[in-house]
Amino acid sequence: MSIIGSIIAGIIVGIIARLVLPGRQAIGWVMTIVLGILGAIIGWFLAGALGVESTSGVDWIRWILSVIVAAILIVGYERFTARKGVSH
């Protein structure tokens, strides 16, 4: 995945991850994009490790795994910053 592709995928994955999470997340858009990028990269590597092959169409399994990973990262970030008392 290229750097530009990672950023674009991260934006999409981060936004979708926030949409599937219940309630309102106390997290800014920049951090959403950063965690979305991490989720996309980890999700794509995880899919590869599970044997998901690249296709000529949309790799739904890779995208779904990326969104799940990003959602977990967003929840983890919120819990970590809430314990630390970091203001958003």
PyMOL Python script that loads the backbone (N, CA, C, O; Angstrom):
from pymol import cmd

cmd.read_pdbstr("""\
ATOM      1  N   MET A   1       0.857  -1.171   0.000  1.00  0.00           N
ATOM      2  CA  MET A   1       0.000   0.000   0.000  1.00  0.00           C
ATOM      3  C   MET A   1       0.905   1.236   0.000  1.00  0.00           C
ATOM      4  O   MET A   1       1.847   1.313   0.788  1.00  0.00           O
ATOM      5  N   SER A   2       0.626   2.193  -0.870  1.00  0.00           N
ATOM      6  CA  SER A   2       1.424   3.406  -0.942  1.00  0.00           C
ATOM      7  C   SER A   2       1.057   4.352   0.205  1.00  0.00           C
ATOM      8  O   SER A   2       0.056   4.148   0.893  1.00  0.00           O
ATOM      9  N   ILE A   3       1.867   5.374   0.398  1.00  0.00           N
ATOM     10  CA  ILE A   3       1.599   6.332   1.479  1.00  0.00           C
ATOM     11  C   ILE A   3       0.293   7.079   1.218  1.00  0.00           C
ATOM     12  O   ILE A   3      -0.524   7.236   2.124  1.00  0.00           O
ATOM     13  N   ILE A   4       0.096   7.536  -0.013  1.00  0.00           N
ATOM     14  CA  ILE A   4      -1.152   8.241  -0.350  1.00  0.00           C
ATOM     15  C   ILE A   4      -2.341   7.294  -0.198  1.00  0.00           C
ATOM     16  O   ILE A   4      -3.384   7.681   0.329  1.00  0.00           O
ATOM     17  N   GLY A   5      -2.184   6.064  -0.658  1.00  0.00           N
ATOM     18  CA  GLY A   5      -3.244   5.060  -0.517  1.00  0.00           C
ATOM     19  C   GLY A   5      -3.559   4.780   0.938  1.00  0.00           C
ATOM     20  O   GLY A   5      -4.720   4.599   1.306  1.00  0.00           O
ATOM     21  N   SER A   6      -2.510   4.743   1.776  1.00  0.00           N
ATOM     22  CA  SER A   6      -2.707   4.516   3.216  1.00  0.00           C
ATOM     23  C   SER A   6      -3.482   5.658   3.848  1.00  0.00           C
ATOM     24  O   SER A   6      -4.355   5.428   4.685  1.00  0.00           O
ATOM     25  N   ILE A   7      -3.173   6.876   3.460  1.00  0.00           N
ATOM     26  CA  ILE A   7      -3.873   8.037   4.019  1.00  0.00           C
ATOM     27  C   ILE A   7      -5.341   8.032   3.594  1.00  0.00           C
ATOM     28  O   ILE A   7      -6.230   8.253   4.416  1.00  0.00           O
ATOM     29  N   ILE A   8      -5.589   7.779   2.313  1.00  0.00           N
ATOM     30  CA  ILE A   8      -6.970   7.753   1.834  1.00  0.00           C
ATOM     31  C   ILE A   8      -7.745   6.609   2.487  1.00  0.00           C
ATOM     32  O   ILE A   8      -8.875   6.796   2.938  1.00  0.00           O
ATOM     33  N   ALA A   9      -7.131   5.421   2.536  1.00  0.00           N
ATOM     34  CA  ALA A   9      -7.781   4.284   3.191  1.00  0.00           C
ATOM     35  C   ALA A   9      -8.010   4.581   4.664  1.00  0.00           C
ATOM     36  O   ALA A   9      -9.051   4.225   5.215  1.00  0.00           O
ATOM     37  N   GLY A  10      -7.037   5.237   5.312  1.00  0.00           N
ATOM     38  CA  GLY A  10      -7.173   5.571   6.731  1.00  0.00           C
ATOM     39  C   GLY A  10      -8.311   6.528   7.001  1.00  0.00           C
ATOM     40  O   GLY A  10      -9.016   6.395   8.001  1.00  0.00           O
ATOM     41  N   ILE A  11      -8.495   7.488   6.119  1.00  0.00           N
ATOM     42  CA  ILE A  11      -9.621   8.423   6.276  1.00  0.00           C
ATOM     43  C   ILE A  11     -10.939   7.658   6.189  1.00  0.00           C
ATOM     44  O   ILE A  11     -11.824   7.825   7.029  1.00  0.00           O
ATOM     45  N   ILE A  12     -11.055   6.823   5.167  1.00  0.00           N
ATOM     46  CA  ILE A  12     -12.292   6.060   4.973  1.00  0.00           C
ATOM     47  C   ILE A  12     -12.519   5.099   6.131  1.00  0.00           C
ATOM     48  O   ILE A  12     -13.616   5.042   6.687  1.00  0.00           O
ATOM     49  N   VAL A  13     -11.490   4.348   6.495  1.00  0.00           N
ATOM     50  CA  VAL A  13     -11.610   3.360   7.573  1.00  0.00           C
ATOM     51  C   VAL A  13     -11.916   4.040   8.900  1.00  0.00           C
ATOM     52  O   VAL A  13     -12.771   3.567   9.649  1.00  0.00           O
ATOM     53  N   GLY A  14     -11.232   5.143   9.206  1.00  0.00           N
ATOM     54  CA  GLY A  14     -11.467   5.861  10.467  1.00  0.00           C
ATOM     55  C   GLY A  14     -12.885   6.386  10.572  1.00  0.00           C
ATOM     56  O   GLY A  14     -13.511   6.282  11.627  1.00  0.00           O
ATOM     57  N   ILE A  15     -13.398   6.949   9.485  1.00  0.00           N
ATOM     58  CA  ILE A  15     -14.767   7.475   9.500  1.00  0.00           C
ATOM     59  C   ILE A  15     -15.775   6.344   9.665  1.00  0.00           C
ATOM     60  O   ILE A  15     -16.708   6.458  10.461  1.00  0.00           O
ATOM     61  N   ILE A  16     -15.596   5.254   8.920  1.00  0.00           N
ATOM     62  CA  ILE A  16     -16.524   4.125   9.035  1.00  0.00           C
ATOM     63  C   ILE A  16     -16.458   3.529  10.439  1.00  0.00           C
ATOM     64  O   ILE A  16     -17.489   3.181  11.014  1.00  0.00           O
ATOM     65  N   ALA A  17     -15.251   3.410  10.995  1.00  0.00           N
ATOM     66  CA  ALA A  17     -15.102   2.855  12.345  1.00  0.00           C
ATOM     67  C   ALA A  17     -15.860   3.704  13.366  1.00  0.00           C
ATOM     68  O   ALA A  17     -16.506   3.166  14.265  1.00  0.00           O
ATOM     69  N   ARG A  18     -15.782   5.023  13.227  1.00  0.00           N
ATOM     70  CA  ARG A  18     -16.520   5.884  14.155  1.00  0.00           C
ATOM     71  C   ARG A  18     -18.025   5.756  13.964  1.00  0.00           C
ATOM     72  O   ARG A  18     -18.787   5.848  14.926  1.00  0.00           O
ATOM     73  N   LEU A  19     -18.451   5.544  12.724  1.00  0.00           N
ATOM     74  CA  LEU A  19     -19.881   5.405  12.456  1.00  0.00           C
ATOM     75  C   LEU A  19     -20.460   4.110  13.020  1.00  0.00           C
ATOM     76  O   LEU A  19     -21.617   4.086  13.439  1.00  0.00           O
ATOM     77  N   VAL A  20     -19.676   3.039  13.036  1.00  0.00           N
ATOM     78  CA  VAL A  20     -20.191   1.762  13.543  1.00  0.00           C
ATOM     79  C   VAL A  20     -20.124   1.669  15.064  1.00  0.00           C
ATOM     80  O   VAL A  20     -20.800   0.830  15.660  1.00  0.00           O
ATOM     81  N   LEU A  21     -19.324   2.513  15.696  1.00  0.00           N
ATOM     82  CA  LEU A  21     -19.260   2.512  17.153  1.00  0.00           C
ATOM     83  C   LEU A  21     -20.490   3.222  17.728  1.00  0.00           C
ATOM     84  O   LEU A  21     -20.888   4.277  17.233  1.00  0.00           O
ATOM     85  N   PRO A  22     -21.090   2.640  18.773  1.00  0.00           N
ATOM     86  CA  PRO A  22     -22.260   3.291  19.361  1.00  0.00           C
ATOM     87  C   PRO A  22     -21.879   4.551  20.133  1.00  0.00           C
ATOM     88  O   PRO A  22     -20.782   4.653  20.680  1.00  0.00           O
ATOM     89  N   GLY A  23     -22.786   5.486  20.166  1.00  0.00           N
ATOM     90  CA  GLY A  23     -22.569   6.710  20.932  1.00  0.00           C
ATOM     91  C   GLY A  23     -21.631   7.672  20.233  1.00  0.00           C
ATOM     92  O   GLY A  23     -21.273   7.506  19.067  1.00  0.00           O
ATOM     93  N   ARG A  24     -21.253   8.672  20.985  1.00  0.00           N
ATOM     94  CA  ARG A  24     -20.390   9.725  20.457  1.00  0.00           C
ATOM     95  C   ARG A  24     -18.987   9.516  21.004  1.00  0.00           C
ATOM     96  O   ARG A  24     -18.809   9.297  22.202  1.00  0.00           O
ATOM     97  N   GLN A  25     -17.994   9.582  20.130  1.00  0.00           N
ATOM     98  CA  GLN A  25     -16.614   9.401  20.551  1.00  0.00           C
ATOM     99  C   GLN A  25     -15.964  10.765  20.803  1.00  0.00           C
ATOM    100  O   GLN A  25     -16.093  11.699  20.012  1.00  0.00           O
ATOM    101  N   ALA A  26     -15.268  10.841  21.925  1.00  0.00           N
ATOM    102  CA  ALA A  26     -14.565  12.078  22.279  1.00  0.00           C
ATOM    103  C   ALA A  26     -13.159  12.024  21.695  1.00  0.00           C
ATOM    104  O   ALA A  26     -12.174  11.889  22.420  1.00  0.00           O
ATOM    105  N   ILE A  27     -13.087  12.133  20.369  1.00  0.00           N
ATOM    106  CA  ILE A  27     -11.814  12.016  19.669  1.00  0.00           C
ATOM    107  C   ILE A  27     -11.862  12.947  18.464  1.00  0.00           C
ATOM    108  O   ILE A  27     -12.884  13.044  17.784  1.00  0.00           O
ATOM    109  N   GLY A  28     -10.763  13.623  18.209  1.00  0.00           N
ATOM    110  CA  GLY A  28     -10.714  14.571  17.099  1.00  0.00           C
ATOM    111  C   GLY A  28     -10.549  13.886  15.753  1.00  0.00           C
ATOM    112  O   GLY A  28     -10.257  12.692  15.672  1.00  0.00           O
ATOM    113  N   TRP A  29     -10.741  14.670  14.698  1.00  0.00           N
ATOM    114  CA  TRP A  29     -10.651  14.122  13.351  1.00  0.00           C
ATOM    115  C   TRP A  29      -9.240  13.710  12.976  1.00  0.00           C
ATOM    116  O   TRP A  29      -9.053  12.722  12.266  1.00  0.00           O
ATOM    117  N   VAL A  30      -8.252  14.447  13.436  1.00  0.00           N
ATOM    118  CA  VAL A  30      -6.863  14.089  13.117  1.00  0.00           C
ATOM    119  C   VAL A  30      -6.522  12.730  13.722  1.00  0.00           C
ATOM    120  O   VAL A  30      -5.921  11.884  13.060  1.00  0.00           O
ATOM    121  N   MET A  31      -6.905  12.523  14.975  1.00  0.00           N
ATOM    122  CA  MET A  31      -6.640  11.237  15.616  1.00  0.00           C
ATOM    123  C   MET A  31      -7.471  10.136  14.977  1.00  0.00           C
ATOM    124  O   MET A  31      -7.018   8.995  14.893  1.00  0.00           O
ATOM    125  N   THR A  32      -8.679  10.455  14.524  1.00  0.00           N
ATOM    126  CA  THR A  32      -9.493   9.483  13.801  1.00  0.00           C
ATOM    127  C   THR A  32      -8.760   9.009  12.547  1.00  0.00           C
ATOM    128  O   THR A  32      -8.730   7.816  12.249  1.00  0.00           O
ATOM    129  N   ILE A  33      -8.170   9.954  11.819  1.00  0.00           N
ATOM    130  CA  ILE A  33      -7.436   9.607  10.599  1.00  0.00           C
ATOM    131  C   ILE A  33      -6.187   8.802  10.927  1.00  0.00           C
ATOM    132  O   ILE A  33      -5.887   7.819  10.249  1.00  0.00           O
ATOM    133  N   VAL A  34      -5.457   9.207  11.957  1.00  0.00           N
ATOM    134  CA  VAL A  34      -4.241   8.484  12.347  1.00  0.00           C
ATOM    135  C   VAL A  34      -4.584   7.047  12.742  1.00  0.00           C
ATOM    136  O   VAL A  34      -3.930   6.104  12.297  1.00  0.00           O
ATOM    137  N   LEU A  35      -5.613   6.883  13.581  1.00  0.00           N
ATOM    138  CA  LEU A  35      -6.014   5.540  13.997  1.00  0.00           C
ATOM    139  C   LEU A  35      -6.624   4.761  12.834  1.00  0.00           C
ATOM    140  O   LEU A  35      -6.500   3.537  12.775  1.00  0.00           O
ATOM    141  N   GLY A  36      -7.276   5.455  11.918  1.00  0.00           N
ATOM    142  CA  GLY A  36      -7.788   4.811  10.713  1.00  0.00           C
ATOM    143  C   GLY A  36      -6.660   4.287   9.833  1.00  0.00           C
ATOM    144  O   GLY A  36      -6.755   3.189   9.284  1.00  0.00           O
ATOM    145  N   ILE A  37      -5.594   5.072   9.700  1.00  0.00           N
ATOM    146  CA  ILE A  37      -4.431   4.630   8.923  1.00  0.00           C
ATOM    147  C   ILE A  37      -3.804   3.396   9.572  1.00  0.00           C
ATOM    148  O   ILE A  37      -3.494   2.416   8.895  1.00  0.00           O
ATOM    149  N   LEU A  38      -3.623   3.457  10.887  1.00  0.00           N
ATOM    150  CA  LEU A  38      -3.072   2.296  11.600  1.00  0.00           C
ATOM    151  C   LEU A  38      -3.987   1.081  11.450  1.00  0.00           C
ATOM    152  O   LEU A  38      -3.516  -0.034  11.222  1.00  0.00           O
ATOM    153  N   GLY A  39      -5.290   1.302  11.579  1.00  0.00           N
ATOM    154  CA  GLY A  39      -6.250   0.210  11.421  1.00  0.00           C
ATOM    155  C   GLY A  39      -6.199  -0.388  10.029  1.00  0.00           C
ATOM    156  O   GLY A  39      -6.266  -1.607   9.870  1.00  0.00           O
ATOM    157  N   ALA A  40      -6.080   0.465   9.015  1.00  0.00           N
ATOM    158  CA  ALA A  40      -6.008  -0.019   7.636  1.00  0.00           C
ATOM    159  C   ALA A  40      -4.747  -0.840   7.413  1.00  0.00           C
ATOM    160  O   ALA A  40      -4.804  -1.917   6.820  1.00  0.00           O
ATOM    161  N   ILE A  41      -3.620  -0.344   7.878  1.00  0.00           N
ATOM    162  CA  ILE A  41      -2.349  -1.061   7.690  1.00  0.00           C
ATOM    163  C   ILE A  41      -2.368  -2.393   8.441  1.00  0.00           C
ATOM    164  O   ILE A  41      -2.013  -3.429   7.878  1.00  0.00           O
ATOM    165  N   ILE A  42      -2.781  -2.367   9.709  1.00  0.00           N
ATOM    166  CA  ILE A  42      -2.826  -3.601  10.498  1.00  0.00           C
ATOM    167  C   ILE A  42      -3.850  -4.571   9.910  1.00  0.00           C
ATOM    168  O   ILE A  42      -3.584  -5.769   9.815  1.00  0.00           O
ATOM    169  N   GLY A  43      -5.008  -4.065   9.519  1.00  0.00           N
ATOM    170  CA  GLY A  43      -6.048  -4.913   8.931  1.00  0.00           C
ATOM    171  C   GLY A  43      -5.595  -5.586   7.653  1.00  0.00           C
ATOM    172  O   GLY A  43      -5.895  -6.759   7.428  1.00  0.00           O
ATOM    173  N   TRP A  44      -4.869  -4.852   6.807  1.00  0.00           N
ATOM    174  CA  TRP A  44      -4.387  -5.422   5.546  1.00  0.00           C
ATOM    175  C   TRP A  44      -3.327  -6.485   5.818  1.00  0.00           C
ATOM    176  O   TRP A  44      -3.325  -7.531   5.168  1.00  0.00           O
ATOM    177  N   PHE A  45      -2.423  -6.233   6.770  1.00  0.00           N
ATOM    178  CA  PHE A  45      -1.425  -7.244   7.107  1.00  0.00           C
ATOM    179  C   PHE A  45      -2.074  -8.469   7.747  1.00  0.00           C
ATOM    180  O   PHE A  45      -1.685  -9.602   7.463  1.00  0.00           O
ATOM    181  N   LEU A  46      -3.057  -8.242   8.606  1.00  0.00           N
ATOM    182  CA  LEU A  46      -3.777  -9.336   9.253  1.00  0.00           C
ATOM    183  C   LEU A  46      -4.497 -10.190   8.218  1.00  0.00           C
ATOM    184  O   LEU A  46      -4.461 -11.418   8.297  1.00  0.00           O
ATOM    185  N   ALA A  47      -5.141  -9.562   7.262  1.00  0.00           N
ATOM    186  CA  ALA A  47      -5.830 -10.294   6.197  1.00  0.00           C
ATOM    187  C   ALA A  47      -4.830 -11.123   5.393  1.00  0.00           C
ATOM    188  O   ALA A  47      -5.105 -12.273   5.050  1.00  0.00           O
ATOM    189  N   GLY A  48      -3.683 -10.545   5.098  1.00  0.00           N
ATOM    190  CA  GLY A  48      -2.645 -11.286   4.385  1.00  0.00           C
ATOM    191  C   GLY A  48      -2.157 -12.484   5.177  1.00  0.00           C
ATOM    192  O   GLY A  48      -1.927 -13.557   4.619  1.00  0.00           O
ATOM    193  N   ALA A  49      -1.998 -12.295   6.494  1.00  0.00           N
ATOM    194  CA  ALA A  49      -1.553 -13.390   7.352  1.00  0.00           C
ATOM    195  C   ALA A  49      -2.594 -14.502   7.426  1.00  0.00           C
ATOM    196  O   ALA A  49      -2.249 -15.667   7.625  1.00  0.00           O
ATOM    197  N   LEU A  50      -3.864 -14.144   7.268  1.00  0.00           N
ATOM    198  CA  LEU A  50      -4.941 -15.127   7.284  1.00  0.00           C
ATOM    199  C   LEU A  50      -5.136 -15.788   5.923  1.00  0.00           C
ATOM    200  O   LEU A  50      -5.994 -16.658   5.775  1.00  0.00           O
ATOM    201  N   GLY A  51      -4.351 -15.384   4.935  1.00  0.00           N
ATOM    202  CA  GLY A  51      -4.408 -15.999   3.628  1.00  0.00           C
ATOM    203  C   GLY A  51      -5.364 -15.352   2.649  1.00  0.00           C
ATOM    204  O   GLY A  51      -5.677 -15.948   1.618  1.00  0.00           O
ATOM    205  N   VAL A  52      -5.836 -14.154   2.938  1.00  0.00           N
ATOM    206  CA  VAL A  52      -6.725 -13.455   2.021  1.00  0.00           C
ATOM    207  C   VAL A  52      -5.903 -12.974   0.838  1.00  0.00           C
ATOM    208  O   VAL A  52      -4.933 -12.236   1.009  1.00  0.00           O
ATOM    209  N   GLU A  53      -6.285 -13.386  -0.346  1.00  0.00           N
ATOM    210  CA  GLU A  53      -5.569 -13.018  -1.562  1.00  0.00           C
ATOM    211  C   GLU A  53      -6.128 -11.715  -2.125  1.00  0.00           C
ATOM    212  O   GLU A  53      -7.305 -11.407  -1.938  1.00  0.00           O
ATOM    213  N   SER A  54      -5.294 -10.962  -2.804  1.00  0.00           N
ATOM    214  CA  SER A  54      -5.759  -9.756  -3.489  1.00  0.00           C
ATOM    215  C   SER A  54      -6.620 -10.167  -4.672  1.00  0.00           C
ATOM    216  O   SER A  54      -6.334 -11.152  -5.353  1.00  0.00           O
ATOM    217  N   THR A  55      -7.659  -9.413  -4.903  1.00  0.00           N
ATOM    218  CA  THR A  55      -8.553  -9.696  -6.020  1.00  0.00           C
ATOM    219  C   THR A  55      -8.588  -8.497  -6.954  1.00  0.00           C
ATOM    220  O   THR A  55      -8.078  -7.424  -6.630  1.00  0.00           O
ATOM    221  N   SER A  56      -9.191  -8.692  -8.109  1.00  0.00           N
ATOM    222  CA  SER A  56      -9.311  -7.571  -9.038  1.00  0.00           C
ATOM    223  C   SER A  56     -10.429  -6.625  -8.613  1.00  0.00           C
ATOM    224  O   SER A  56     -10.495  -5.489  -9.085  1.00  0.00           O
ATOM    225  N   GLY A  57     -11.295  -7.081  -7.737  1.00  0.00           N
ATOM    226  CA  GLY A  57     -12.393  -6.250  -7.240  1.00  0.00           C
ATOM    227  C   GLY A  57     -12.075  -5.701  -5.867  1.00  0.00           C
ATOM    228  O   GLY A  57     -10.909  -5.549  -5.503  1.00  0.00           O
ATOM    229  N   VAL A  58     -13.107  -5.407  -5.111  1.00  0.00           N
ATOM    230  CA  VAL A  58     -12.959  -4.879  -3.758  1.00  0.00           C
ATOM    231  C   VAL A  58     -12.643  -6.038  -2.813  1.00  0.00           C
ATOM    232  O   VAL A  58     -13.338  -7.054  -2.815  1.00  0.00           O
ATOM    233  N   ASP A  59     -11.609  -5.882  -2.019  1.00  0.00           N
ATOM    234  CA  ASP A  59     -11.252  -6.885  -1.016  1.00  0.00           C
ATOM    235  C   ASP A  59     -12.051  -6.624   0.256  1.00  0.00           C
ATOM    236  O   ASP A  59     -11.548  -6.005   1.194  1.00  0.00           O
ATOM    237  N   TRP A  60     -13.284  -7.092   0.286  1.00  0.00           N
ATOM    238  CA  TRP A  60     -14.188  -6.798   1.402  1.00  0.00           C
ATOM    239  C   TRP A  60     -13.643  -7.276   2.734  1.00  0.00           C
ATOM    240  O   TRP A  60     -13.787  -6.589   3.746  1.00  0.00           O
ATOM    241  N   ILE A  61     -13.020  -8.442   2.747  1.00  0.00           N
ATOM    242  CA  ILE A  61     -12.491  -8.977   4.005  1.00  0.00           C
ATOM    243  C   ILE A  61     -11.412  -8.051   4.555  1.00  0.00           C
ATOM    244  O   ILE A  61     -11.376  -7.789   5.757  1.00  0.00           O
ATOM    245  N   ARG A  62     -10.539  -7.556   3.692  1.00  0.00           N
ATOM    246  CA  ARG A  62      -9.493  -6.620   4.140  1.00  0.00           C
ATOM    247  C   ARG A  62     -10.107  -5.345   4.705  1.00  0.00           C
ATOM    248  O   ARG A  62      -9.670  -4.855   5.746  1.00  0.00           O
ATOM    249  N   TRP A  63     -11.117  -4.803   4.025  1.00  0.00           N
ATOM    250  CA  TRP A  63     -11.757  -3.572   4.492  1.00  0.00           C
ATOM    251  C   TRP A  63     -12.477  -3.801   5.820  1.00  0.00           C
ATOM    252  O   TRP A  63     -12.385  -2.971   6.724  1.00  0.00           O
ATOM    253  N   ILE A  64     -13.186  -4.910   5.941  1.00  0.00           N
ATOM    254  CA  ILE A  64     -13.910  -5.198   7.182  1.00  0.00           C
ATOM    255  C   ILE A  64     -12.936  -5.368   8.340  1.00  0.00           C
ATOM    256  O   ILE A  64     -13.159  -4.825   9.422  1.00  0.00           O
ATOM    257  N   LEU A  65     -11.857  -6.116   8.122  1.00  0.00           N
ATOM    258  CA  LEU A  65     -10.848  -6.272   9.171  1.00  0.00           C
ATOM    259  C   LEU A  65     -10.228  -4.927   9.541  1.00  0.00           C
ATOM    260  O   LEU A  65      -9.975  -4.665  10.717  1.00  0.00           O
ATOM    261  N   SER A  66      -9.985  -4.082   8.557  1.00  0.00           N
ATOM    262  CA  SER A  66      -9.402  -2.757   8.819  1.00  0.00           C
ATOM    263  C   SER A  66     -10.328  -1.908   9.684  1.00  0.00           C
ATOM    264  O   SER A  66      -9.871  -1.237  10.609  1.00  0.00           O
ATOM    265  N   VAL A  67     -11.621  -1.934   9.390  1.00  0.00           N
ATOM    266  CA  VAL A  67     -12.593  -1.160  10.171  1.00  0.00           C
ATOM    267  C   VAL A  67     -12.665  -1.701  11.596  1.00  0.00           C
ATOM    268  O   VAL A  67     -12.720  -0.927  12.552  1.00  0.00           O
ATOM    269  N   ILE A  68     -12.664  -3.021  11.742  1.00  0.00           N
ATOM    270  CA  ILE A  68     -12.707  -3.620  13.085  1.00  0.00           C
ATOM    271  C   ILE A  68     -11.479  -3.211  13.890  1.00  0.00           C
ATOM    272  O   ILE A  68     -11.596  -2.822  15.052  1.00  0.00           O
ATOM    273  N   VAL A  69     -10.301  -3.299  13.274  1.00  0.00           N
ATOM    274  CA  VAL A  69      -9.063  -2.919  13.969  1.00  0.00           C
ATOM    275  C   VAL A  69      -9.095  -1.434  14.334  1.00  0.00           C
ATOM    276  O   VAL A  69      -8.721  -1.067  15.448  1.00  0.00           O
ATOM    277  N   ALA A  70      -9.534  -0.581  13.414  1.00  0.00           N
ATOM    278  CA  ALA A  70      -9.607   0.857  13.696  1.00  0.00           C
ATOM    279  C   ALA A  70     -10.596   1.144  14.825  1.00  0.00           C
ATOM    280  O   ALA A  70     -10.325   1.991  15.677  1.00  0.00           O
ATOM    281  N   ALA A  71     -11.731   0.456  14.845  1.00  0.00           N
ATOM    282  CA  ALA A  71     -12.711   0.651  15.921  1.00  0.00           C
ATOM    283  C   ALA A  71     -12.108   0.254  17.268  1.00  0.00           C
ATOM    284  O   ALA A  71     -12.307   0.942  18.270  1.00  0.00           O
ATOM    285  N   ILE A  72     -11.377  -0.848  17.286  1.00  0.00           N
ATOM    286  CA  ILE A  72     -10.709  -1.273  18.524  1.00  0.00           C
ATOM    287  C   ILE A  72      -9.676  -0.231  18.952  1.00  0.00           C
ATOM    288  O   ILE A  72      -9.568   0.086  20.137  1.00  0.00           O
ATOM    289  N   LEU A  73      -8.923   0.298  18.002  1.00  0.00           N
ATOM    290  CA  LEU A  73      -7.928   1.331  18.328  1.00  0.00           C
ATOM    291  C   LEU A  73      -8.593   2.597  18.860  1.00  0.00           C
ATOM    292  O   LEU A  73      -8.076   3.218  19.789  1.00  0.00           O
ATOM    293  N   ILE A  74      -9.732   2.989  18.287  1.00  0.00           N
ATOM    294  CA  ILE A  74     -10.443   4.188  18.745  1.00  0.00           C
ATOM    295  C   ILE A  74     -10.947   3.991  20.169  1.00  0.00           C
ATOM    296  O   ILE A  74     -10.788   4.875  21.011  1.00  0.00           O
ATOM    297  N   VAL A  75     -11.551   2.842  20.443  1.00  0.00           N
ATOM    298  CA  VAL A  75     -12.037   2.559  21.800  1.00  0.00           C
ATOM    299  C   VAL A  75     -10.865   2.527  22.777  1.00  0.00           C
ATOM    300  O   VAL A  75     -10.951   3.083  23.873  1.00  0.00           O
ATOM    301  N   GLY A  76      -9.772   1.878  22.381  1.00  0.00           N
ATOM    302  CA  GLY A  76      -8.589   1.821  23.241  1.00  0.00           C
ATOM    303  C   GLY A  76      -8.013   3.196  23.509  1.00  0.00           C
ATOM    304  O   GLY A  76      -7.622   3.502  24.636  1.00  0.00           O
ATOM    305  N   TYR A  77      -7.959   4.029  22.476  1.00  0.00           N
ATOM    306  CA  TYR A  77      -7.446   5.395  22.638  1.00  0.00           C
ATOM    307  C   TYR A  77      -8.330   6.194  23.596  1.00  0.00           C
ATOM    308  O   TYR A  77      -7.826   6.909  24.463  1.00  0.00           O
ATOM    309  N   GLU A  78      -9.634   6.072  23.437  1.00  0.00           N
ATOM    310  CA  GLU A  78     -10.552   6.796  24.326  1.00  0.00           C
ATOM    311  C   GLU A  78     -10.386   6.356  25.776  1.00  0.00           C
ATOM    312  O   GLU A  78     -10.354   7.188  26.683  1.00  0.00           O
ATOM    313  N   ARG A  79     -10.285   5.070  25.989  1.00  0.00           N
ATOM    314  CA  ARG A  79     -10.124   4.565  27.365  1.00  0.00           C
ATOM    315  C   ARG A  79      -8.783   4.981  27.954  1.00  0.00           C
ATOM    316  O   ARG A  79      -8.702   5.319  29.135  1.00  0.00           O
ATOM    317  N   PHE A  80      -7.730   4.958  27.140  1.00  0.00           N
ATOM    318  CA  PHE A  80      -6.405   5.345  27.603  1.00  0.00           C
ATOM    319  C   PHE A  80      -6.370   6.822  27.982  1.00  0.00           C
ATOM    320  O   PHE A  80      -5.838   7.182  29.032  1.00  0.00           O
ATOM    321  N   THR A  81      -6.934   7.673  27.135  1.00  0.00           N
ATOM    322  CA  THR A  81      -6.919   9.108  27.422  1.00  0.00           C
ATOM    323  C   THR A  81      -7.868   9.476  28.551  1.00  0.00           C
ATOM    324  O   THR A  81      -7.637  10.458  29.257  1.00  0.00           O
ATOM    325  N   ALA A  82      -8.935   8.700  28.732  1.00  0.00           N
ATOM    326  CA  ALA A  82      -9.862   8.972  29.842  1.00  0.00           C
ATOM    327  C   ALA A  82      -9.191   8.671  31.175  1.00  0.00           C
ATOM    328  O   ALA A  82      -9.399   9.396  32.148  1.00  0.00           O
ATOM    329  N   ARG A  83      -8.387   7.612  31.235  1.00  0.00           N
ATOM    330  CA  ARG A  83      -7.678   7.267  32.464  1.00  0.00           C
ATOM    331  C   ARG A  83      -6.604   8.279  32.793  1.00  0.00           C
ATOM    332  O   ARG A  83      -6.365   8.594  33.958  1.00  0.00           O
ATOM    333  N   LYS A  84      -5.963   8.782  31.764  1.00  0.00           N
ATOM    334  CA  LYS A  84      -4.882   9.744  31.961  1.00  0.00           C
ATOM    335  C   LYS A  84      -5.405  11.136  32.281  1.00  0.00           C
ATOM    336  O   LYS A  84      -4.660  11.996  32.750  1.00  0.00           O
ATOM    337  N   GLY A  85      -6.698  11.355  32.023  1.00  0.00           N
ATOM    338  CA  GLY A  85      -7.262  12.675  32.261  1.00  0.00           C
ATOM    339  C   GLY A  85      -6.902  13.675  31.196  1.00  0.00           C
ATOM    340  O   GLY A  85      -6.915  14.881  31.446  1.00  0.00           O
ATOM    341  N   VAL A  86      -6.582  13.200  30.013  1.00  0.00           N
ATOM    342  CA  VAL A  86      -6.228  14.088  28.911  1.00  0.00           C
ATOM    343  C   VAL A  86      -7.492  14.739  28.372  1.00  0.00           C
ATOM    344  O   VAL A  86      -8.484  14.063  28.101  1.00  0.00           O
ATOM    345  N   SER A  87      -7.447  16.049  28.220  1.00  0.00           N
ATOM    346  CA  SER A  87      -8.600  16.738  27.670  1.00  0.00           C
ATOM    347  C   SER A  87      -8.509  16.721  26.155  1.00  0.00           C
ATOM    348  O   SER A  87      -7.412  16.756  25.596  1.00  0.00           O
ATOM    349  N   HIS A  88      -9.665  16.668  25.481  1.00  0.00           N
ATOM    350  CA  HIS A  88      -9.694  16.573  24.019  1.00  0.00           C
ATOM    351  C   HIS A  88      -9.908  17.923  23.437  1.00  0.00           C
ATOM    352  O   HIS A  88      -9.965  18.067  22.216  1.00  0.00           O
TER     353      HIS A  88
END
""", "prot")
cmd.dss("prot")
cmd.show_as("cartoon", "prot")
cmd.util.cbc("prot")
cmd.orient("prot")
